[in-house]
Every structure is written in C-alpha cells, then in structure tokens.
Amino acid sequence: MKNKIKNTFLSLKIRNYRLYFIGQAISLSGTWIQIIAQDWLVLQLTHSGTQLGMVSAFQFLPILVLGPWGGIIADRFSKRKVLYITQSIFGILALILGTLVLTHSVQIYMIYILAFILGLVNVVNSPTLQTFVPEMVGKDNLQNAVSLNTTEVNLARAVGPALAGILIVVVGIGWCFVINGISYIAVIIAFYMMRKKELHPTTLVLKKRGQLVEGFRYVRSNPILFNTLLVMAIIGTLSYEFSIILPLITQYTFHGNAGSYASLVTATGVGAVLGGLFSAGRKKVSPKMLVISAMGFGISLTVAAFMPNIFLMILIMFIAGIFSINFISLGNVILQTESKPEMRGRVMALWTVAFLGSTPIGAPIIGWIGEYIGPRYGLAVGGMAAIVAALIGKFSIGKK
C-alpha cells in the first residue's frame, strides 16, 4: 500500500515539476472559475444554447484550422520561453473580459472576439505545455507526471466551479474573470524559478520545408498513433461538450441555478481526481485500457442523460469523471511514448486538434440538439459517440 501511494506521487519529488504543479494548481482553478462564469454570462446575455455552442466554436476554431502548426512551434523553440508568452497573454485576455463586464460594456460579439484570440494562443500553448512535461520529469516518470497533471486539471474542475458558484452570487461575474487573470502570475513565477540544468530538453528541430506534411505522414504510418487520434477525435467532437450541455440541463431540465451547474461540473471533477490518482499509480499503459475507459465513459454519459433528478445525475457524472480522466491520461501517454522525441510536438498538436479543435464542429451540433430537441438528448448523443469510438478502438488497437 505504501509503495502504491509512493508511486502515485513519484513525479512531485522532482523540483521543477513540483513548481509547475503548484503554479498550475492556482492557475487552473482560476481557469475553471472563468469557464463557469463565461457560460453563465453567455446564457444571461442570450438565453440560447446555440450561442453557448457558438462561443465554444469561436474559441476552438483556431485549433481545428491551425493546430498542426502549433506543434511545429513546439518542436522548434524553447518550450519554457514559449510558455512565458502564452500564459501572459491568457492572463491579459481574462483581465480585459473582466473589465468589460465590470463596466457593463460587454456584448456577445466581444466574447466571440476574445474567445477567438484565446483559441489562437492555445494553438501554440497546448502542444507546448504537454510536451514540456517530459522535459521536466524525463521519460521514466512520464506516465506518472501526465496522470498527475490530468488529475490536477480535474481537481481544479472540482474546486474552480464551486468557487465560481460562490463568487457569482457574492461579488458578481466580472470578478471571476479578474481573479483568473491574476492567477496566471503563479504559473509565470513557477517557470522563472525552475532550474534550467535539471530540465531534459529535446533537440530543437531546425526549420525546413515540409515539416507539417512530415508530421501527418508520421502519424499515418503508425497504427497506434493514428487510431488513438481517431478515437479521440470522435469523443472530442461530441462527448466532451460539457460546457454546452450541462448549463442547459441545469437551467431548462432541472430548473437550477449557477450553484446547481457548478455542482454537476464539480462532481465530474471529483470523480476525475480519484480516477487520476489511480491512473498515476499505474506502471503500465496499453491501448486495451484506453478502449475500456472510452466505453465506460460513453455508458456513464448515456445513463446520466436520463436520470430523473439532478442528485442522481451528479452521482453518475462523478462516475463519468473517473472514466474520463483515465481515457485522457492513457491517450496522452500512449501518444507521447510512441512518438519520436523530434516528432512529439507535432503528434501532440494533432491530439489537441482531436480533443479541442473538434469543438467548433461538435459544440454547435450539441448546442442545437440541446436547445431544439432537448438537453438530455444532447448528452445522450455524446455518450453514444464514445461507445462507438470505443468499439472502433477495440478492433483497431484494443488487442495490443
């Protein structure tokens, strides 16, 4: 038992990763505060599920279109220096939105613009941040570090929404964005305090023609990489649209408030934290585990869609969170360990496209289903999509 606990938190013994983990804990909580506040702000301004989907589409459209180029930047430049820039811009964008809300100047088109700019920055930030993890911990600790990092994201999903529900009621939506903007200072300080000599930098790729095509060909030639990305693309498009469908279920199915919405998101996050701690203690990963996690995630979402009250739905979303984080962390580790170091940035950029860049396609679809057919059906479609993806994975990679 002691060895299991020791293995679970192994990467935190590494100073650079420990600094990163602390900085991310603060920043990610702020990010989730903003996510909840922005969703509620859009509903207040428009009363439309379709508009919720459109905001998400604007935020993730740059990743869909430009995502692979972000991987080239991650492979060519110092990841630490790139992250200084991207994290600073994220903070500034949050402060701008907070100022617009506090001065009662905000309009829906302004949210579209800021969401689009945030998406442009995330084109570079996401693959760079993911491929910076092995530079902090080395290959031997990669599985543990990725699982802990994914767990931390979901712990923030548990803490952030709960804080957002309180802040929206007590101080108002505008201050949620301001708090998020300030939280990025913690990450920047963490990067500054890291010891460069303790990093494990990969050799930077020199600029040359055809690097984008080279990345696509590399993924297509490796069945495990290609099929893992295919499964993620299906699930990312239709199953991970929580920010679209959960506010609609809260408001129109269960007639709840911001606190009720935060409870659903928090339950998913708590489940993901427990699942992530289990994943962090795991020594081996396999595509078969990925398929099992995808199937469990899909079944959970489908069952949650037809719960008769919000309390039972909170319970099922907790279970969905457990399967969700295992799927994400397993997919991430499989891609990073199967990739050559010099191709890792481009491979993880495609992971970002499959996971986040697919949102401009899926968000309007799920938003439209939620608004015109019913929120429950929007969630059920996401669940069925994950089940189909798991079946595809079973016959393509699940036997390995």
Secondary structure per residue as TSV (DSSP state, phi and psi in degrees):
chain	resnum	aa	ss	phi	psi
A	1	M	-	360.0	-43.1
A	2	K	H	-63.6	-39.2
A	3	N	H	-65.6	-36.0
A	4	K	H	-62.9	-46.2
A	5	I	H	-65.1	-40.7
A	6	K	H	-61.2	-43.1
A	7	N	H	-67.4	-32.7
A	8	T	H	-61.6	-38.8
A	9	F	T	-111.2	24.7
A	10	L	G	-56.5	-43.7
A	11	S	G	-67.4	-22.2
A	12	L	G	-70.6	-10.0
A	13	K	G	-73.6	-17.0
A	14	I	S	-86.0	121.0
A	15	R	H	-57.1	-48.2
A	16	N	H	-61.7	-42.1
A	17	Y	H	-69.2	-35.3
A	18	R	H	-63.3	-42.2
A	19	L	H	-61.4	-46.0
A	20	Y	H	-59.3	-43.4
A	21	F	H	-62.0	-42.7
A	22	I	H	-66.6	-46.4
A	23	G	H	-61.3	-42.2
A	24	Q	H	-66.2	-34.3
A	25	A	H	-58.1	-42.0
A	26	I	H	-72.4	-48.9
A	27	S	H	-65.8	-42.5
A	28	L	H	-66.8	-33.7
A	29	S	H	-62.5	-41.8
A	30	G	H	-63.6	-38.8
A	31	T	H	-61.5	-42.9
A	32	W	H	-71.6	-30.3
A	33	I	H	-60.3	-43.9
A	34	Q	H	-67.4	-39.8
A	35	I	H	-58.4	-47.9
A	36	I	H	-64.4	-44.7
A	37	A	H	-63.6	-41.4
A	38	Q	H	-67.1	-42.4
A	39	D	H	-59.5	-44.0
A	40	W	H	-70.0	-34.8
A	41	L	H	-63.7	-45.0
A	42	V	H	-62.8	-41.1
A	43	L	H	-64.1	-38.7
A	44	Q	H	-64.9	-38.7
A	45	L	H	-78.0	-32.9
A	46	T	H	-122.0	-24.7
A	47	H	-	55.1	38.8
A	48	S	-	-136.7	126.8
A	49	G	H	-69.9	-33.2
A	50	T	H	-63.0	-39.5
A	51	Q	H	-65.8	-36.3
A	52	L	H	-59.4	-43.6
A	53	G	H	-65.3	-36.4
A	54	M	H	-68.5	-37.9
A	55	V	H	-62.3	-44.2
A	56	S	H	-63.5	-37.7
A	57	A	H	-62.7	-43.4
A	58	F	H	-62.5	-37.6
A	59	Q	H	-70.7	-34.0
A	60	F	H	-107.5	-4.6
A	61	L	H	-58.8	-42.7
A	62	P	H	-57.7	-35.3
A	63	I	H	-68.3	-39.8
A	64	L	H	-63.0	-43.1
A	65	V	H	-84.2	-41.6
A	66	L	H	-110.6	-2.5
A	67	G	H	-48.7	-47.0
A	68	P	H	-59.8	-31.5
A	69	W	H	-67.9	-29.9
A	70	G	H	-62.0	-34.4
A	71	G	H	-66.7	-34.3
A	72	I	H	-64.4	-41.6
A	73	I	H	-63.6	-41.3
A	74	A	H	-61.8	-34.2
A	75	D	H	-79.8	-25.0
A	76	R	H	-92.7	-33.1
A	77	F	S	-117.0	161.5
A	78	S	-	-58.2	119.4
A	79	K	H	-64.8	-38.0
A	80	R	H	-62.4	-43.6
A	81	K	H	-67.0	-40.4
A	82	V	H	-62.2	-40.7
A	83	L	H	-69.3	-30.7
A	84	Y	H	-54.0	-46.0
A	85	I	H	-71.0	-49.5
A	86	T	H	-65.0	-41.0
A	87	Q	H	-66.8	-35.6
A	88	S	H	-64.7	-42.2
A	89	I	H	-66.0	-39.9
A	90	F	H	-56.3	-45.2
A	91	G	H	-61.9	-43.3
A	92	I	H	-63.5	-42.2
A	93	L	H	-62.3	-40.3
A	94	A	H	-64.2	-41.9
A	95	L	H	-65.3	-36.4
A	96	I	H	-63.8	-46.4
A	97	L	H	-64.1	-40.4
A	98	G	H	-60.4	-41.6
A	99	T	H	-63.7	-42.0
A	100	L	H	-62.2	-39.8
A	101	V	H	-70.9	-44.7
A	102	L	H	-66.0	-28.4
A	103	T	T	-93.4	7.5
A	104	H	T	58.2	33.5
A	105	S	-	-104.8	-8.5
A	106	V	-	-69.7	138.0
A	107	Q	-	-132.7	161.3
A	108	I	H	-60.4	-35.8
A	109	Y	H	-65.8	-29.4
A	110	M	H	-66.8	-38.2
A	111	I	H	-65.5	-39.2
A	112	Y	H	-57.6	-48.2
A	113	I	H	-63.3	-48.3
A	114	L	H	-64.8	-37.5
A	115	A	H	-64.4	-38.4
A	116	F	H	-66.5	-43.0
A	117	I	H	-63.7	-42.6
A	118	L	H	-58.6	-40.3
A	119	G	H	-63.3	-39.6
A	120	L	H	-60.1	-43.4
A	121	V	H	-66.4	-37.5
A	122	N	H	-70.2	-20.1
A	123	V	H	-54.2	-41.0
A	124	V	H	-89.7	-40.9
A	125	N	H	-63.2	-45.5
A	126	S	H	-63.3	-54.1
A	127	P	H	-65.7	-31.5
A	128	T	H	-67.4	-43.8
A	129	L	H	-64.4	-41.9
A	130	Q	H	-67.8	-40.6
A	131	T	H	-81.5	-7.5
A	132	F	H	-77.7	-23.3
A	133	V	H	-59.1	-51.0
A	134	P	H	-63.7	-24.1
A	135	E	H	-71.2	-25.6
A	136	M	H	-82.8	-36.1
A	137	V	H	-115.5	-14.7
A	138	G	-	82.7	167.3
A	139	K	G	-66.1	-36.9
A	140	D	G	-64.9	-29.5
A	141	N	G	-103.7	10.7
A	142	L	H	-63.5	-46.7
A	143	Q	H	-56.9	-47.4
A	144	N	H	-64.8	-44.2
A	145	A	H	-65.6	-42.6
A	146	V	H	-63.9	-42.4
A	147	S	H	-64.8	-42.6
A	148	L	H	-64.0	-40.1
A	149	N	H	-64.9	-42.5
A	150	T	H	-67.3	-36.8
A	151	T	H	-61.7	-41.3
A	152	E	H	-63.7	-39.8
A	153	V	H	-57.7	-41.9
A	154	N	H	-80.7	-25.8
A	155	L	H	-64.5	-39.9
A	156	A	H	-63.5	-34.3
A	157	R	H	-64.9	-28.3
A	158	A	H	-79.9	-42.3
A	159	V	H	-80.0	-46.5
A	160	G	H	-57.2	-52.0
A	161	P	H	-61.1	-37.3
A	162	A	H	-62.2	-43.0
A	163	L	H	-66.0	-38.4
A	164	A	H	-62.1	-43.9
A	165	G	H	-57.8	-38.8
A	166	I	H	-71.8	-46.6
A	167	L	H	-64.2	-39.7
A	168	I	H	-60.5	-40.3
A	169	V	H	-75.0	-41.7
A	170	V	H	-83.3	-48.4
A	171	V	T	-117.1	-11.9
A	172	G	-	103.0	162.3
A	173	I	H	-63.8	-39.4
A	174	G	H	-55.6	-40.6
A	175	W	H	-69.6	-21.9
A	176	C	H	-60.7	-41.5
A	177	F	H	-70.6	-37.5
A	178	V	H	-63.7	-44.7
A	179	I	H	-61.3	-41.6
A	180	N	H	-62.6	-43.1
A	181	G	H	-58.0	-43.0
A	182	I	H	-67.9	-31.8
A	183	S	H	-63.8	-23.5
A	184	Y	H	-68.6	-16.8
A	185	I	H	-60.7	-34.5
A	186	A	H	-62.9	-41.1
A	187	V	H	-68.0	-42.2
A	188	I	H	-62.8	-41.0
A	189	I	H	-63.5	-40.8
A	190	A	H	-61.7	-44.2
A	191	F	H	-61.8	-38.8
A	192	Y	H	-66.0	-36.3
A	193	M	H	-81.7	-8.9
A	194	M	S	-66.9	149.4
A	195	R	-	-92.8	115.4
A	196	K	G	-60.3	-37.2
A	197	K	G	-68.4	-16.7
A	198	E	G	-95.1	0.0
A	199	L	-	-80.7	161.6
A	200	H	-	-120.0	67.8
A	201	P	-	-66.5	139.5
A	202	T	-	-80.9	157.0
A	203	T	-	-66.2	126.9
A	204	L	-	-70.5	140.4
A	205	V	-	-83.8	131.1
A	206	L	-	-75.7	150.7
A	207	K	-	-67.2	131.6
A	208	K	-	-158.6	163.9
A	209	R	T	-70.6	146.7
A	210	G	T	82.5	12.7
A	211	Q	H	-67.9	-33.5
A	212	L	H	-66.3	-48.7
A	213	V	H	-63.0	-37.5
A	214	E	H	-58.3	-40.3
A	215	G	H	-64.9	-43.2
A	216	F	H	-62.6	-44.2
A	217	R	H	-63.7	-38.2
A	218	Y	H	-63.2	-45.5
A	219	V	H	-65.3	-42.8
A	220	R	H	-65.0	-28.4
A	221	S	H	-80.8	-11.2
A	222	N	-	-112.6	106.0
A	223	P	H	-57.1	-38.2
A	224	I	H	-65.8	-45.6
A	225	L	H	-62.6	-48.5
A	226	F	H	-62.4	-48.1
A	227	N	H	-73.5	-31.2
A	228	T	H	-63.5	-42.7
A	229	L	H	-66.3	-36.0
A	230	L	H	-63.5	-46.1
A	231	V	H	-60.9	-43.2
A	232	M	H	-64.9	-37.0
A	233	A	H	-63.2	-41.6
A	234	I	H	-65.6	-47.9
A	235	I	H	-69.2	-40.4
A	236	G	H	-63.6	-33.4
A	237	T	H	-70.5	-43.2
A	238	L	H	-119.8	-22.2
A	239	S	T	-94.8	-27.6
A	240	Y	-	-97.6	28.0
A	241	E	-	-91.6	45.2
A	242	F	H	-59.4	-39.0
A	243	S	H	-66.5	-17.3
A	244	I	H	-91.4	-48.6
A	245	I	H	-87.1	-34.4
A	246	L	H	-65.9	-39.2
A	247	P	H	-61.8	-36.0
A	248	L	H	-68.6	-43.2
A	249	I	I	-62.7	-41.6
A	250	T	I	-61.1	-49.6
A	251	Q	I	-80.8	-41.3
A	252	Y	I	-103.8	-23.5
A	253	T	I	-93.0	-46.3
A	254	F	S	-106.1	-2.1
A	255	H	-	54.6	44.5
A	256	G	-	-95.1	-170.2
A	257	N	-	-124.2	-168.2
A	258	A	H	-60.5	-34.9
A	259	G	H	-65.4	-38.1
A	260	S	H	-65.7	-42.4
A	261	Y	H	-61.8	-44.9
A	262	A	H	-60.7	-34.9
A	263	S	H	-64.7	-40.6
A	264	L	H	-63.6	-45.7
A	265	V	H	-66.7	-39.7
A	266	T	H	-63.5	-42.0
A	267	A	H	-60.7	-42.0
A	268	T	H	-61.5	-41.2
A	269	G	H	-66.9	-41.2
A	270	V	H	-63.4	-43.6
A	271	G	H	-60.2	-40.6
A	272	A	H	-66.6	-35.3
A	273	V	H	-63.1	-46.9
A	274	L	H	-64.9	-41.7
A	275	G	H	-64.9	-35.3
A	276	G	H	-69.1	-36.9
A	277	L	H	-65.8	-36.7
A	278	F	H	-64.5	-43.7
A	279	S	H	-64.1	-37.7
A	280	A	H	-64.9	-29.0
A	281	G	T	-84.7	-6.1
A	282	R	-	-77.4	134.1
A	283	K	-	-90.4	-28.4
A	284	K	-	-124.1	150.5
A	285	V	-	-127.6	156.8
A	286	S	-	-153.4	155.6
A	287	P	H	-57.5	-31.7
A	288	K	H	-61.5	-40.1
A	289	M	H	-62.7	-38.0
A	290	L	H	-61.0	-43.6
A	291	V	H	-64.3	-43.5
A	292	I	H	-61.4	-42.6
A	293	S	H	-64.8	-41.1
A	294	A	H	-63.3	-42.1
A	295	M	H	-64.5	-45.7
A	296	G	H	-61.3	-39.3
A	297	F	H	-63.0	-45.7
A	298	G	H	-64.4	-43.6
A	299	I	H	-63.5	-41.7
A	300	S	H	-61.4	-46.2
A	301	L	H	-63.3	-40.6
A	302	T	H	-64.5	-43.0
A	303	V	H	-65.3	-43.0
A	304	A	H	-59.7	-32.3
A	305	A	T	-62.1	-23.8
A	306	F	T	-117.3	21.7
A	307	M	-	-68.9	139.1
A	308	P	S	-75.6	-19.1
A	309	N	S	-146.3	166.3
A	310	I	H	-69.4	-26.2
A	311	F	H	-68.9	-42.7
A	312	L	H	-68.6	-35.0
A	313	M	H	-65.8	-38.4
A	314	I	H	-58.6	-41.3
A	315	L	H	-63.2	-45.4
A	316	I	H	-69.9	-36.0
A	317	M	H	-66.3	-29.1
A	318	F	H	-60.9	-44.5
A	319	I	H	-66.6	-40.7
A	320	A	H	-59.3	-36.9
A	321	G	H	-62.5	-37.1
A	322	I	H	-62.3	-48.3
A	323	F	H	-69.2	-35.6
A	324	S	H	-59.9	-49.8
A	325	I	H	-69.4	-34.2
A	326	N	H	-64.6	-39.5
A	327	F	H	-63.3	-46.8
A	328	I	H	-64.9	-48.2
A	329	S	H	-67.8	-38.9
A	330	L	H	-64.5	-44.6
A	331	G	H	-62.2	-42.0
A	332	N	H	-61.8	-48.5
A	333	V	H	-66.4	-42.5
A	334	I	H	-58.7	-44.8
A	335	L	H	-66.2	-43.2
A	336	Q	H	-70.3	-37.6
A	337	T	H	-78.3	-28.3
A	338	E	H	-81.5	-15.2
A	339	S	S	-90.3	146.8
A	340	K	-	-67.9	144.2
A	341	P	G	-53.2	-39.8
A	342	E	G	-75.0	-10.2
A	343	M	G	-109.2	-3.8
A	344	R	H	-61.6	-39.8
A	345	G	H	-62.0	-42.6
A	346	R	H	-70.3	-37.1
A	347	V	H	-65.3	-45.2
A	348	M	H	-71.7	-23.9
A	349	A	H	-65.9	-38.8
A	350	L	H	-68.8	-32.9
A	351	W	H	-61.8	-42.0
A	352	T	H	-65.1	-40.3
A	353	V	I	-61.1	-44.8
A	354	A	I	-66.9	-37.5
A	355	F	I	-84.6	-49.3
A	356	L	I	-104.8	-39.3
A	357	G	I	-66.1	-20.6
A	358	S	T	-75.3	-10.8
A	359	T	H	-59.8	-40.0
A	360	P	H	-59.3	-23.0
A	361	I	H	-85.4	-48.7
A	362	G	H	-77.6	-36.9
A	363	A	H	-60.6	-48.5
A	364	P	H	-63.4	-34.6
A	365	I	H	-64.9	-50.7
A	366	I	H	-66.3	-38.3
A	367	G	H	-61.8	-42.2
A	368	W	H	-66.5	-44.8
A	369	I	H	-60.0	-43.8
A	370	G	H	-63.6	-36.5
A	371	E	H	-81.5	-39.7
A	372	Y	H	-105.2	-22.7
A	373	I	T	-107.0	-40.4
A	374	G	-	147.0	138.1
A	375	P	H	-56.6	-36.5
A	376	R	H	-60.9	-39.2
A	377	Y	H	-69.9	-31.6
A	378	G	H	-62.4	-42.1
A	379	L	H	-70.8	-37.8
A	380	A	H	-65.0	-37.9
A	381	V	H	-60.3	-41.9
A	382	G	H	-61.9	-40.5
A	383	G	H	-65.5	-43.9
A	384	M	H	-65.9	-35.2
A	385	A	H	-62.1	-40.7
A	386	A	H	-66.4	-36.9
A	387	I	H	-65.1	-44.1
A	388	V	H	-61.6	-43.5
A	389	A	H	-61.3	-40.0
A	390	A	H	-63.2	-40.2
A	391	L	H	-65.3	-39.9
A	392	I	H	-61.8	-44.8
A	393	G	H	-62.7	-36.1
A	394	K	H	-59.6	-40.8
A	395	F	H	-90.4	-8.3
A	396	S	H	-108.9	-39.2
A	397	I	T	-133.0	-12.2
A	398	G	T	-70.2	-13.0
A	399	K	T	-88.7	-3.7
A	400	K	-	-96.4	360.0
